[in-house]
Amino acid sequence: MTSKKIPLTQKFEVTKHLDNLERRYGIEYFKSSKPLEDFVNPLDADYLMIMAYRNALGGFS
């Protein structure tokens, strides 16, 4: 039995979490050059999933 590798973007549902953050915080933040950390609640579940995705990639700013 072989297991399929699921791309990290699907595994972490990145698009869904970014859409949720955009709806909650507004598009103006996402059009700005500010990093997520500057305007998102650090305990937001969608934000935490995005951070988990970043960490899985090896982290980046």
C-alpha positions in Angstrom: 0.0 0.0 0.0 1.4 3.3 -1.0 0.4 6.6 0.6 -0.1 9.7 -1.5 1.8 12.7 -0.6 -0.5 15.6 0.0 1.0 19.1 -0.8 1.5 21.2 2.3 -0.8 23.9 1.0 -3.7 21.3 1.0 -2.7 19.7 4.2 -2.7 23.0 6.0 -5.7 24.4 4.0 -3.7 27.6 3.5 -6.2 29.2 1.1 -9.1 28.6 3.5 -7.3 30.1 6.5 -6.1 33.1 4.5 -9.7 33.7 3.2 -11.0 33.5 6.8 -8.4 36.1 8.0 -9.2 38.4 5.1 -12.9 38.2 5.9 -12.3 38.9 9.6 -9.6 41.6 9.3 -10.5 43.2 6.0 -8.8 43.3 2.6 -7.0 46.6 3.3 -4.6 44.8 5.6 -3.9 42.1 3.0 -3.2 44.8 0.4 -0.7 46.5 2.7 2.9 45.5 3.1 2.4 44.8 6.8 3.2 41.3 8.0 0.3 39.3 9.5 1.9 39.6 12.9 1.3 43.3 12.9 -2.5 43.1 12.7 -3.8 39.6 13.5 -4.6 38.3 17.0 -1.7 35.9 17.8 -4.2 33.4 19.2 -6.5 33.4 16.1 -6.9 29.8 15.0 -6.5 30.7 11.3 -3.3 32.6 12.0 -1.9 29.7 14.0 -2.5 27.4 11.1 -0.6 29.8 8.7 2.2 29.9 11.2 2.3 26.0 11.4 2.4 26.0 7.6 5.4 28.5 7.6 7.2 26.4 10.2 6.6 23.2 8.1 8.3 25.0 5.2 11.2 25.9 7.4 10.0 29.3 8.5 10.1 32.6 6.7 9.2 36.2 7.3 
